[in-house]
Each structure stands twice: as C-alpha cells, then as structure tokens.
Amino acid sequence: MASTTAADKKADLAGPGIGTYEDLENLLPAAYQPLLSPKDTQKAITVVKEYIEDGLCRELNLMRVEVPLIVDELSGINDNLDRDGSRGPVGFHISNDHGKHPINAQVVQAATKWKRMALKQFGMGMGEGLYTDMRAVRKDYFLDHDHSAYVDQWDWERVISDKERNLAYLTDTVKRIWKVLYGAHQIAQELFPGLRSEKYAPIPEELTFLHAEEILKEFPDLPRKQRETAILQKYPAIFIYGIGWTLEDGYPHEMRAADYDDWSTPTTSTDGLPMHGLNGDILVWNPVTRRRHELTSMGVRVNGDVLKQQLEETNQMDFLKYPYHQGIVDGTLPLTIGGGIGQSRTYMYLLRTAHLGECSVTVWPDVLKEMCAKRKIHILE
C-alpha cells in the first residue's frame, strides 16, 4: 500500500464526492439490476418516508414545521457546511420596491441554525422538538452517484438540558434514529417482496459506535475516506463520534462548521481514553455501490462557551455579530441536539439503488446520464 502524505490527508478533509467521471465510471456497478421498477420505487419511497417521519416524531418527540428555502444573507442563519468557505450558498439580489428596500437572499444549504431559532419561535419546551421536510441547494458538490446539487433532508432539532449535553445522551438519540431507519427497512421489505434479495447482505439491526480517534489508531496511514471504507468492512453500520476536532495526526476526521455541532468538548472513549466531541455521523456500507455511504450528520449543539471557543479556533470570531450567534451566547436560544438525515440517500440505501438519481429528480451532466444508461441505472428526469 502506498504511503499517505500530508497532502493526501488535507485533500480528503472537506470535499464529498469522487472527483472525476473517469473514476466514477470505474466505480459504478457494471452488472446492475434494480430490485424494483421505477414506478414501484416511487411507491416504496412514499411508504418509507411516512414511516420514518412518524417514527422520528414518536422516538424523539418531534412535530413537523415549515422550513425556509431562502434566508436573508444578513441573518447569519445559513449553514457554511465547513469552516474553510469552500462550499458557499447560492445568493441573489431582490431589488424590491424599485431598490428602496432590497434584500440579498441566499438559498439554504441546510436548516441547522434556523431550527434552533425556530424552537424558540414555536415555544418548544424541554424534551420537545421539530422536524422539517428540508430542501436545499449545494452548488459546490461534485455530482456523482450519491451527491447532487439538490439536497433533501429530514432536518430535526430538540430542546435539551445542560445535563443532557453528554455522550450518553447523544448515543441514546442515535440508537433511536437507527431503530426508525431499521424499521423502515423491514416495512419496505414486507410490502415490496422484490427487496428481499440474497444478492445483498441484510441491514444490521444495531450500530457500532466508534470515535474518530479510535479509527485513526487502527488505520493511521489512511486518509479519512479510506479509513471509513476500511472500518466498514468490519462493521457495516457505524456511528463515528468526534468529527471536527483535530486528531492525533494533526487533522480533523472531517471539517465541521464551528457554530452548530459541539466537536470540542472533552469526552472519554469506552476504554477510558481522552477524546473530544459530542457529535458524529452514521455511515453504512452500501452493498450495491460497494462504497461508504453517509446517512446522517448530527450532534449536541454548541452552547455559548463552546461557540466562542470553536470560533476562536477557526478564526471566525466575526460571526458573533449575527443574531443567531448572539442568541447562543446570551442564552436566549435553547440548548439543543439535532441533525440532518438525507432523504434520498436513505431511500437509496434501504431500496438498494445504485444512484441517487433513481430516488430524486435533479440536474445531472450528460456524461453521467450516459454512463448510467449503459449500466441500466434509471436516472429520473
């Protein structure tokens, strides 16, 4: 195995996706046979969507609320997704009233910050939460088999107490979410027998929980995506704690924005080793694409002290001028836990499709559509 350089690890921190269509052509399954027809896939999506939404409400005490598609640039509500500015939002100018009362608007990239403000707006109490049927645009993604410019998520957020800002509470919440996703898998197979295929290993009933530092210790010479791929060979469904904190090799497992997830609070592993972070991702092994597959990113959110610490570490203290950030520092916004579950990504995993475009309708380049057509991958248009 070739040795990994510092440049390899740095390049692997932020960008999702594969990188080139030459690489993608070699990675897409060559002998693909969808388990369901396009029509039945749509029927199954309806069933799975309803089951997951009902399950999240039941397990996490959530209610559905409306969510914005666009926000005011000056609000500071839009998500940066990372901390280096490499993935920016789509913006546009609304001249309004012949330019007398203009607004510079942005299309949301995620509703992470908005949800926390919405909890206050809707008067949510301790243990209550919300979920949204969020739609967003992320223009800086490389469009491959499981990344698109169009993003659909169940964005959710729940009010918690200061005592619940810990690893045990995070773990319990993750288990509840996985219980819902696993149940959706079971109901889909029951109603659509074509999904019961011996071609693919069954979805694990339980997750394996690991800290990013533990995975690095096991695969110290691999960059992040290769580490994830390697660990998923042992455990096909995992939750990785502590994404965003600088690990022992001098790099975070992956870049995280500084102003929503808490990735810096000290914790300890199950073996008593010192760790950091109250956040993480659910990753699974996708037996169709034979690749790592991220379903959700989530975590305990920053409080005032953690927010200032993480903004200082990332040289973004100027963010404290925004109402959202001021509300966290002065305590007018509640303490929360939350995350975003990719809808089409989840359908792709549960319904055993080879491409995101079999589950959602968006734009794809001709080179990708032609590539998929040769492999009998039906891309929706």
Residue, then its C-alpha position, 0 to 999 in steps of 0.5 A: m500500500a502506498s504511503t499517505t502524505a500530508a497532502d493526501k490527508k488535507a485533500d480528503l478533509a472537506g470535499p464529498g464526492i469522487g472527483t472525476y467521471e473517469d473514476l466514477e465510471n470505474l466505480l459504478p456497478a457494471a452488472y446492475q439490476p434494480l430490485l424494483s421498477p421505477k414506478d414501484t420505487q416511487k411507491a416504496i419511497t412514499v411508504v418509507k418516508e411516512y414511516i420514518e417521519d412518524g417514527l422520528c416524531r414518536e422516538l424523539n418527540l418531534m412535530r413537523v414545521e415549515v422550513p425556509l428555502i431562502v434566508d436573508e444573507l444578513s441573518g447569519i442563519n445559513d449553514n457554511l457546511d465547513r469552516d474553510g468557505s469552500r462550499g458557499p450558498v447560492g445568493f441573489h439580489i431582490s431589488n424590491d420596491h424599485g431598490k428602496h428596500p432590497i434584500n440579498a437572499q441566499v438559498v439554504q444549504a441546510a436548516t441547522k441554525w434556523k431550527r434552533m431559532a425556530l424552537k424558540q419561535f414555536g415555544m418548544g419546551m424541554g424534551e420537545g422538538l421539530y422536524t422539517d421536510m428540508r430542501a436545499v441547494r449545494k452548488d459546490y458538490f461534485l455530482d456523482h452517484d450519491h451527491s447532487a446539487y439538490v439536497d433533501q433532508w429530514d432536518w430535526e432539532r430538540v430542546i435539551s438540558d445542560k445535563e443532557r449535553n453528554l455522550a450518553y445522551l447523544t448515543d441514546t438519540v442515535k440508537r433511536i434514529w437507527k431503530v426508525l431507519y431499521g424499521a423502515h427497512q423491514i416495512a419496505q421489505e414486507l410490502f415490496p417482496g422484490l427487496r428481499s434479495e440474497k444478492y445483498a447482505p441484510i441491514p444490521e439491526e444495531l450500530t457500532f459506535l466508534h470515535a474518530e480517534e479510535i479509527l485513526k489508531e487502527f488505520p493511521d496511514l489512511p486518509r479519512k475516506q479510506r479509513e471509513t471504507a476500511i472500518l466498514q468492512k468490519y462493521p457495516a453500520i457505524f456511528i463515528y463520534g468526534i468529527g471536527w476536532t483535530l486528531e492525533d495526526g494533526y487533522p480533523h476526521e472531517m471539517r465541521a462548521a464551528d457554530y452548530d455541532d459541539w466537536s470540542t468538548p472533552t469526552t472519554s472513549t469506552d476504554g477510558l481514553p481522552m477524546h473530544g466531541l459530542n457529535g458524529d455521523i452514521l455511515v453504512w456500507n452500501p452493498v450495491t455501490r460497494r462504497r461508504h455511504e453517509l446517512t446522517s450528520m448530527g450532534v449536541r449543539v454548541n452552547g455559548d462557551v463552546l461557540k466562542q471557543q470553536l470560533e476562536e479556533t477557526n478564526q471566525m470570531d466575526f460571526l458573533k455579530y449575527p443574531y443567531h450567534q448572539g442568541i447562543v451566547d446570551g442564552t436566549l436560544p435553547l440548548t439543543i441536539g439535532g441533525g440532518i438525515g438525507q432523504s434520498r440517500t436513505y431511500m437509496y440505501l434501504l431500496r438498494t439503488a445504485h444512484l441517487g438519481e433513481c430516488s430524486v429528480t435533479v440536474w445531472p451532466d450528460v456524461l453521467k446520464e450516459m454512463c448510467a444508461k449503459r449500466k441500466i441505472h434509471i436516472l429520473e428526469 
